[in-house]
């Protein structure tokens, strides 16, 4: 290596290194992209089937809610007429025509199964079987006794998810089908709805093709980008190498120039230091501003967290109104009731905005209210989500306990804790889930306790659950802000204490508020 060939050596080495790097990056990028694609598709398929089950369950729960509502208005004399009306209604209900989604109903004659265990009341796909006796010994095209399977689940759990082969609508062939069965004890009906898995697989296949095309286009674009980058880098290296000789020749001149600059820098060192100090002050101001934006982001995240459940409640109210309208059961009294429920949810959402807006403002007034009334308001908002997930709530709060504090903020704390308990019970798939809420008084404090059977808190120390951004929820369902803000509200705004303990069955949150 000499002054004459140094520029050429630099060019060759640079081209070899850059080409090797680009090839390696491209190879590992393509390999990693396709591995990620396979993982994402596996997760997508699992989530898609899980969501299908949830949708089927919601459809049947909605139908049974409607039947229960109508049944409360009937007596023994007109109950048979109500059954006939319900059969006519269910024969005409179809949730998704494109996927052959329809309601079918068995009238159970022998809960233990066997021959003639039930009579088929509703099945738009098989009018030839209506009114006929059915047997649990019947086998589908694959030899599976699916009726025997779902009846075993009915006897144990009152519901069943079962896969089997069955004739498809407008077709003579049998396709694999996923159905949800639920028992309605009052009428001894098994009400079910299903979806054919070939429809599901067709939807998954379409999404797979779209995602695959998108990934392929992205890979091509990135490889072209890498190649373009390599070409530009080579051109630049050639241009730079041409300047190297000039740089070497002017080296002494530049050294002298740098020496002169250093002398000048020493002479003006004090001014430069002052300038740097001023820059540091500006940087500190930027950090303060950034912290304000982070606080604002936390507030917005909490508002979104608080609005999820009320929005779900509104959706449930509108669905209830829709079905009652279709059944011509939507009278003025019912409509007024649902409107009041919706107004209550909307008012709570409006109060949430006001509460978070005023959270750090010192001028807020306390008010006196009954603890039981406040808890009833909270349960009105969240009761639907709890009942839909079969979560039993046991509340024992004396009606004469009063509090003198910030009512809306108190309700936000309670709603946060109950919602977290619900999410834990669902996430851990607890059998017979329950939440207990009870209160007691001491000489100076009112103590509210909220307990669940979700298995307890698995982190140590327990106080870690109150740290910001800490969450145990899967798939980023939680922000880790709810309990952190709840502790701030209770301990800084209400001068109380918020604690958590493990019990025999799960976790218990304890709120101490001064009288």
TANOR-V861457 format. One record per residue. N is the residue number from 1. RES is the residue in three letters. OMEGA is omega in degrees with one decimal (* if undefined). Layout:
n=N res=RES omega=OMEGA
n=N res=RES omega=OMEGA
//
This chain:
n=1 res=UNK omega=179.0
n=2 res=UNK omega=178.5
n=3 res=UNK omega=-176.5
n=4 res=UNK omega=-175.8
n=5 res=UNK omega=-176.0
n=6 res=UNK omega=-178.9
n=7 res=UNK omega=178.2
n=8 res=UNK omega=178.6
n=9 res=UNK omega=179.4
n=10 res=UNK omega=-179.4
n=11 res=UNK omega=-177.5
n=12 res=UNK omega=179.8
n=13 res=UNK omega=-179.1
n=14 res=UNK omega=-178.8
n=15 res=UNK omega=-179.9
n=16 res=UNK omega=-178.6
n=17 res=UNK omega=-178.0
n=18 res=UNK omega=179.6
n=19 res=UNK omega=178.9
n=20 res=UNK omega=-179.9
n=21 res=UNK omega=-178.7
n=22 res=UNK omega=179.2
n=23 res=UNK omega=179.9
n=24 res=UNK omega=179.2
n=25 res=UNK omega=-179.4
n=26 res=UNK omega=-178.8
n=27 res=UNK omega=-177.9
n=28 res=UNK omega=177.6
n=29 res=UNK omega=179.8
n=30 res=UNK omega=-179.6
n=31 res=UNK omega=-179.2
n=32 res=UNK omega=-178.8
n=33 res=UNK omega=-179.5
n=34 res=UNK omega=174.7
n=35 res=UNK omega=177.5
n=36 res=UNK omega=179.2
n=37 res=UNK omega=179.8
n=38 res=UNK omega=178.4
n=39 res=UNK omega=-179.8
n=40 res=UNK omega=-179.8
n=41 res=UNK omega=177.2
n=42 res=UNK omega=178.8
n=43 res=UNK omega=-179.9
n=44 res=UNK omega=-179.6
n=45 res=UNK omega=179.1
n=46 res=UNK omega=-179.7
n=47 res=UNK omega=-177.8
n=48 res=UNK omega=178.4
n=49 res=UNK omega=177.9
n=50 res=UNK omega=179.0
n=51 res=UNK omega=177.1
n=52 res=UNK omega=178.1
n=53 res=UNK omega=179.3
n=54 res=UNK omega=-179.8
n=55 res=UNK omega=178.5
n=56 res=UNK omega=-179.9
n=57 res=UNK omega=179.3
n=58 res=UNK omega=-179.5
n=59 res=UNK omega=-179.5
n=60 res=UNK omega=177.7
n=61 res=UNK omega=178.5
n=62 res=UNK omega=179.5
n=63 res=UNK omega=-177.8
n=64 res=UNK omega=175.6
n=65 res=UNK omega=179.1
n=66 res=UNK omega=-179.9
n=67 res=UNK omega=178.7
n=68 res=UNK omega=-179.7
n=69 res=UNK omega=179.9
n=70 res=UNK omega=-177.5
n=71 res=UNK omega=179.3
n=72 res=UNK omega=-178.7
n=73 res=UNK omega=-175.0
n=74 res=UNK omega=171.5
n=75 res=UNK omega=-175.5
n=76 res=UNK omega=-176.6
n=77 res=UNK omega=-175.7
n=78 res=UNK omega=-179.1
n=79 res=UNK omega=177.4
n=80 res=UNK omega=177.9
n=81 res=UNK omega=177.7
n=82 res=UNK omega=177.2
n=83 res=UNK omega=-179.7
n=84 res=UNK omega=177.4
n=85 res=UNK omega=-179.5
n=86 res=UNK omega=178.1
n=87 res=UNK omega=179.2
n=88 res=UNK omega=179.6
n=89 res=UNK omega=-176.1
n=90 res=UNK omega=176.2
n=91 res=UNK omega=-175.9
n=92 res=UNK omega=-178.9
n=93 res=UNK omega=173.7
n=94 res=UNK omega=-176.2
n=95 res=UNK omega=-174.4
n=96 res=UNK omega=-174.1
n=97 res=UNK omega=-177.3
n=98 res=UNK omega=-177.4
n=99 res=UNK omega=176.8
n=100 res=UNK omega=-176.3
n=101 res=UNK omega=-177.6
n=102 res=UNK omega=178.8
n=103 res=UNK omega=170.7
n=104 res=UNK omega=-169.5
n=105 res=UNK omega=171.9
n=106 res=UNK omega=167.9
n=107 res=UNK omega=-173.4
n=108 res=UNK omega=176.9
n=109 res=UNK omega=178.4
n=110 res=UNK omega=-175.4
n=111 res=UNK omega=-179.8
n=112 res=UNK omega=177.3
n=113 res=UNK omega=-177.8
n=114 res=UNK omega=176.8
n=115 res=UNK omega=179.7
n=116 res=UNK omega=-178.8
n=117 res=UNK omega=-176.5
n=118 res=UNK omega=176.9
n=119 res=UNK omega=-179.3
n=120 res=UNK omega=-178.7
n=121 res=UNK omega=-174.8
n=122 res=UNK omega=171.3
n=123 res=UNK omega=-179.2
n=124 res=UNK omega=-178.2
n=125 res=UNK omega=-177.3
n=126 res=UNK omega=177.7
n=127 res=UNK omega=-178.7
n=128 res=UNK omega=-179.0
n=129 res=UNK omega=-176.3
n=130 res=UNK omega=178.0
n=131 res=UNK omega=-178.5
n=132 res=UNK omega=176.3
n=133 res=UNK omega=-177.8
n=134 res=UNK omega=-177.7
n=135 res=UNK omega=175.2
n=136 res=UNK omega=178.2
n=137 res=UNK omega=179.1
n=138 res=UNK omega=179.7
n=139 res=UNK omega=176.8
n=140 res=UNK omega=-175.9
n=141 res=UNK omega=179.8
n=142 res=UNK omega=179.2
n=143 res=UNK omega=-177.2
n=144 res=UNK omega=175.7
n=145 res=UNK omega=-172.2
n=146 res=UNK omega=178.7
n=147 res=UNK omega=176.7
n=148 res=UNK omega=-179.1
n=149 res=UNK omega=-175.9
n=150 res=UNK omega=176.6
n=151 res=UNK omega=175.2
n=152 res=UNK omega=177.0
n=153 res=UNK omega=179.1
n=154 res=UNK omega=-179.0
n=155 res=UNK omega=-177.2
n=156 res=UNK omega=-171.4
n=157 res=UNK omega=-177.1
n=158 res=UNK omega=-179.8
n=159 res=UNK omega=-177.5
n=160 res=UNK omega=165.8
n=161 res=UNK omega=-175.0
n=162 res=UNK omega=174.2
n=163 res=UNK omega=-179.0
n=164 res=UNK omega=178.3
n=165 res=UNK omega=-177.2
n=166 res=UNK omega=179.9
n=167 res=UNK omega=179.9
n=168 res=UNK omega=-179.8
n=169 res=UNK omega=179.0
n=170 res=UNK omega=-179.9
n=171 res=UNK omega=177.6
n=172 res=UNK omega=-178.8
n=173 res=UNK omega=177.2
n=174 res=UNK omega=178.5
n=175 res=UNK omega=178.4
n=176 res=UNK omega=-174.4
n=177 res=UNK omega=173.7
n=178 res=UNK omega=-176.6
n=179 res=UNK omega=175.5
n=180 res=UNK omega=-178.7
n=181 res=UNK omega=176.8
n=182 res=UNK omega=-174.9
n=183 res=UNK omega=175.2
n=184 res=UNK omega=-168.6
n=185 res=UNK omega=-173.3
n=186 res=UNK omega=179.8
n=187 res=UNK omega=-176.7
n=188 res=UNK omega=178.1
n=189 res=UNK omega=165.9
n=190 res=UNK omega=-176.9
n=191 res=UNK omega=-172.4
n=192 res=UNK omega=173.4
n=193 res=UNK omega=-177.0
n=194 res=UNK omega=176.6
n=195 res=UNK omega=-179.3
n=196 res=UNK omega=-174.0
n=197 res=UNK omega=177.2
n=198 res=UNK omega=173.8
n=199 res=UNK omega=179.1
n=200 res=UNK omega=-178.5
n=201 res=UNK omega=178.0
n=202 res=UNK omega=178.1
n=203 res=UNK omega=178.3
n=204 res=UNK omega=-179.4
n=205 res=UNK omega=178.0
n=206 res=UNK omega=179.4
n=207 res=UNK omega=178.6
n=208 res=UNK omega=-179.6
n=209 res=UNK omega=179.6
n=210 res=UNK omega=-179.2
n=211 res=UNK omega=-179.6
n=212 res=UNK omega=177.0
n=213 res=UNK omega=179.5
n=214 res=UNK omega=-179.5
n=215 res=UNK omega=179.1
n=216 res=UNK omega=177.1
n=217 res=UNK omega=-179.9
n=218 res=UNK omega=179.1
n=219 res=UNK omega=179.7
n=220 res=UNK omega=-179.8
n=221 res=UNK omega=-178.5
n=222 res=UNK omega=178.1
n=223 res=UNK omega=175.6
n=224 res=UNK omega=178.5
n=225 res=UNK omega=177.4
n=226 res=UNK omega=-179.7
n=227 res=UNK omega=178.2
n=228 res=UNK omega=179.2
n=229 res=UNK omega=178.8
n=230 res=UNK omega=-179.4
n=231 res=UNK omega=179.8
n=232 res=UNK omega=-179.3
n=233 res=UNK omega=179.7
n=234 res=UNK omega=179.0
n=235 res=UNK omega=180.0
n=236 res=UNK omega=-179.7
n=237 res=UNK omega=177.9
n=238 res=UNK omega=180.0
n=239 res=UNK omega=-179.9
n=240 res=UNK omega=-178.0
n=241 res=UNK omega=178.8
n=242 res=UNK omega=-179.8
n=243 res=UNK omega=-174.9
n=244 res=UNK omega=-179.6
n=245 res=UNK omega=178.0
n=246 res=UNK omega=179.4
n=247 res=UNK omega=-179.9
n=248 res=UNK omega=-179.1
n=249 res=UNK omega=-177.5
n=250 res=UNK omega=-175.8
n=251 res=UNK omega=-177.8
n=252 res=UNK omega=179.1
n=253 res=UNK omega=-178.6
n=254 res=UNK omega=177.5
n=255 res=UNK omega=178.4
n=256 res=UNK omega=179.6
n=257 res=UNK omega=178.5
n=258 res=UNK omega=178.0
n=259 res=UNK omega=177.3
n=260 res=UNK omega=178.7
n=261 res=UNK omega=-180.0
n=262 res=UNK omega=176.8
n=263 res=UNK omega=178.8
n=264 res=UNK omega=178.8
n=265 res=UNK omega=178.6
n=266 res=UNK omega=179.9
n=267 res=UNK omega=-176.7
n=268 res=UNK omega=-175.4
n=269 res=UNK omega=-177.8
n=270 res=UNK omega=178.6
n=271 res=UNK omega=179.9
n=272 res=UNK omega=179.1
n=273 res=UNK omega=178.1
n=274 res=UNK omega=178.7
n=275 res=UNK omega=179.8
n=276 res=UNK omega=177.5
n=277 res=UNK omega=178.7
n=278 res=UNK omega=177.2
n=279 res=UNK omega=179.2
n=280 res=UNK omega=177.0
n=281 res=UNK omega=178.3
n=282 res=UNK omega=179.2
n=283 res=UNK omega=177.8
n=284 res=UNK omega=177.6
n=285 res=UNK omega=178.0
n=286 res=UNK omega=178.5
n=287 res=UNK omega=176.8
n=288 res=UNK omega=179.6
n=289 res=UNK omega=179.4
n=290 res=UNK omega=178.8
n=291 res=UNK omega=177.0
n=292 res=UNK omega=178.7
n=293 res=UNK omega=177.7
n=294 res=UNK omega=177.4
n=295 res=UNK omega=178.2
n=296 res=UNK omega=178.7
n=297 res=UNK omega=177.7
n=298 res=UNK omega=179.6
n=299 res=UNK omega=-179.9
n=300 res=UNK omega=178.3
n=301 res=UNK omega=179.3
n=302 res=UNK omega=177.7
n=303 res=UNK omega=179.2
n=304 res=UNK omega=179.6
n=305 res=UNK omega=-178.1
n=306 res=UNK omega=-175.2
n=307 res=UNK omega=-176.0
n=308 res=UNK omega=-176.0
n=309 res=UNK omega=176.7
n=310 res=UNK omega=178.1
n=311 res=UNK omega=176.9
n=312 res=UNK omega=178.3
n=313 res=UNK omega=177.0
n=314 res=UNK omega=179.2
n=315 res=UNK omega=179.3
n=316 res=UNK omega=179.3
n=317 res=UNK omega=-178.8
n=318 res=UNK omega=178.9
n=319 res=UNK omega=178.9
n=320 res=UNK omega=178.5
n=321 res=UNK omega=-177.6
n=322 res=UNK omega=-177.7
n=323 res=UNK omega=177.4
n=324 res=UNK omega=176.4
n=325 res=UNK omega=179.8
n=326 res=UNK omega=179.9
n=327 res=UNK omega=-178.5
n=328 res=UNK omega=177.4
n=329 res=UNK omega=-175.5
n=330 res=UNK omega=179.4
n=331 res=UNK omega=-176.0
n=332 res=UNK omega=-179.1
n=333 res=UNK omega=179.0
n=334 res=UNK omega=-178.4
n=335 res=UNK omega=179.4
n=336 res=UNK omega=-179.7
n=337 res=UNK omega=-178.5
n=338 res=UNK omega=177.9
n=339 res=UNK omega=178.8
n=340 res=UNK omega=177.1
n=341 res=UNK omega=-179.8
n=342 res=UNK omega=179.3
n=343 res=UNK omega=178.9
n=344 res=UNK omega=178.3
n=345 res=UNK omega=-179.9
n=346 res=UNK omega=179.0
n=347 res=UNK omega=177.2
n=348 res=UNK omega=179.1
n=349 res=UNK omega=178.4
n=350 res=UNK omega=178.4
n=351 res=UNK omega=178.4
n=352 res=UNK omega=178.3
n=353 res=UNK omega=-179.1
n=354 res=UNK omega=-177.7
n=355 res=UNK omega=-179.3
n=356 res=UNK omega=178.4
n=357 res=UNK omega=-176.5
n=358 res=UNK omega=-169.5
n=359 res=UNK omega=-176.5
n=360 res=UNK omega=179.5
n=361 res=UNK omega=-175.7
n=362 res=UNK omega=-174.3
n=363 res=UNK omega=175.3
n=364 res=UNK omega=-175.5
n=365 res=UNK omega=174.0
n=366 res=UNK omega=177.1
n=367 res=UNK omega=-179.9
n=368 res=UNK omega=-179.4
n=369 res=UNK omega=178.1
n=370 res=UNK omega=-178.5
n=371 res=UNK omega=-177.2
n=372 res=UNK omega=179.1
n=373 res=UNK omega=178.2
n=374 res=UNK omega=179.4
n=375 res=UNK omega=177.2
n=376 res=UNK omega=178.1
n=377 res=UNK omega=179.0
n=378 res=UNK omega=-177.9
n=379 res=UNK omega=176.2
n=380 res=UNK omega=-177.6
n=381 res=UNK omega=-170.2
n=382 res=UNK omega=-174.2
n=383 res=UNK omega=-178.5
n=384 res=UNK omega=-180.0
n=385 res=UNK omega=179.5
n=386 res=UNK omega=-178.4
n=387 res=UNK omega=179.5
n=388 res=UNK omega=179.2
n=389 res=UNK omega=175.3
n=390 res=UNK omega=178.9
n=391 res=UNK omega=-179.4
n=392 res=UNK omega=178.4
n=393 res=UNK omega=177.5
n=394 res=UNK omega=-176.4
n=395 res=UNK omega=-179.7
n=396 res=UNK omega=-178.3
n=397 res=UNK omega=177.2
n=398 res=UNK omega=-174.7
n=399 res=UNK omega=-175.3
n=400 res=UNK omega=179.8
n=401 res=UNK omega=179.4
n=402 res=UNK omega=173.8
n=403 res=UNK omega=175.8
n=404 res=UNK omega=-176.8
n=405 res=UNK omega=-177.8
n=406 res=UNK omega=-170.5
n=407 res=UNK omega=-175.8
n=408 res=UNK omega=179.1
n=409 res=UNK omega=177.0
n=410 res=UNK omega=179.7
n=411 res=UNK omega=178.7
n=412 res=UNK omega=179.7
n=413 res=UNK omega=-178.2
n=414 res=UNK omega=-179.7
n=415 res=UNK omega=176.6
n=416 res=UNK omega=-175.1
n=417 res=UNK omega=-179.7
n=418 res=UNK omega=179.3
n=419 res=UNK omega=177.4
n=420 res=UNK omega=178.7
n=421 res=UNK omega=178.0
n=422 res=UNK omega=-177.8
n=423 res=UNK omega=178.7
n=424 res=UNK omega=179.8
n=425 res=UNK omega=179.2
n=426 res=UNK omega=-177.1
n=427 res=UNK omega=-178.8
n=428 res=UNK omega=177.5
n=429 res=UNK omega=-177.9
n=430 res=UNK omega=173.7
n=431 res=UNK omega=-177.0
n=432 res=UNK omega=-177.8
n=433 res=UNK omega=177.1
n=434 res=UNK omega=174.0
n=435 res=UNK omega=178.4
n=436 res=UNK omega=179.3
n=437 res=UNK omega=179.4
n=438 res=UNK omega=-173.7
n=439 res=UNK omega=174.8
n=440 res=UNK omega=-177.2
n=441 res=UNK omega=167.6
n=442 res=UNK omega=-177.4
n=443 res=UNK omega=-174.3
n=444 res=UNK omega=-171.1
n=445 res=UNK omega=164.8
n=446 res=UNK omega=-176.8
n=447 res=UNK omega=177.2
n=448 res=UNK omega=-177.2
n=449 res=UNK omega=179.6
n=450 res=UNK omega=-172.9
n=451 res=UNK omega=177.1
n=452 res=UNK omega=176.9
n=453 res=UNK omega=-176.9
n=454 res=UNK omega=176.7
n=455 res=UNK omega=175.9
n=456 res=UNK omega=-177.1
n=457 res=UNK omega=-172.1
n=458 res=UNK omega=-177.6
n=459 res=UNK omega=176.3
n=460 res=UNK omega=-8.7
n=461 res=UNK omega=-177.6
n=462 res=UNK omega=-177.8
n=463 res=UNK omega=-179.2
n=464 res=UNK omega=-179.6
n=465 res=UNK omega=179.3
n=466 res=UNK omega=178.5
n=467 res=UNK omega=-179.5
n=468 res=UNK omega=175.8
n=469 res=UNK omega=174.6
n=470 res=UNK omega=179.1
n=471 res=UNK omega=175.7
n=472 res=UNK omega=-177.1
n=473 res=UNK omega=-176.2
n=474 res=UNK omega=173.4
n=475 res=UNK omega=176.2
n=476 res=UNK omega=177.7
n=477 res=UNK omega=-178.3
n=478 res=UNK omega=179.5
n=479 res=UNK omega=-177.2
n=480 res=UNK omega=-177.1
n=481 res=UNK omega=-170.8
n=482 res=UNK omega=-178.3
n=483 res=UNK omega=176.3
n=484 res=UNK omega=179.3
n=485 res=UNK omega=178.7
n=486 res=UNK omega=-179.7
n=487 res=UNK omega=178.0
n=488 res=UNK omega=-179.1
n=489 res=UNK omega=-175.7
n=490 res=UNK omega=-169.2
n=491 res=UNK omega=-178.7
n=492 res=UNK omega=-177.4
n=493 res=UNK omega=-174.8
n=494 res=UNK omega=179.9
n=495 res=UNK omega=179.8
n=496 res=UNK omega=178.4
n=497 res=UNK omega=175.2
n=498 res=UNK omega=-177.5
n=499 res=UNK omega=175.7
n=500 res=UNK omega=179.1
n=501 res=UNK omega=171.1
n=502 res=UNK omega=176.3
n=503 res=UNK omega=-179.6
n=504 res=UNK omega=-174.2
n=505 res=UNK omega=-175.0
n=506 res=UNK omega=-177.8
n=507 res=UNK omega=177.4
n=508 res=UNK omega=175.3
n=509 res=UNK omega=-177.7
n=510 res=UNK omega=-179.8
n=511 res=UNK omega=177.9
n=512 res=UNK omega=179.6
n=513 res=UNK omega=179.7
n=514 res=UNK omega=178.1
n=515 res=UNK omega=*
//
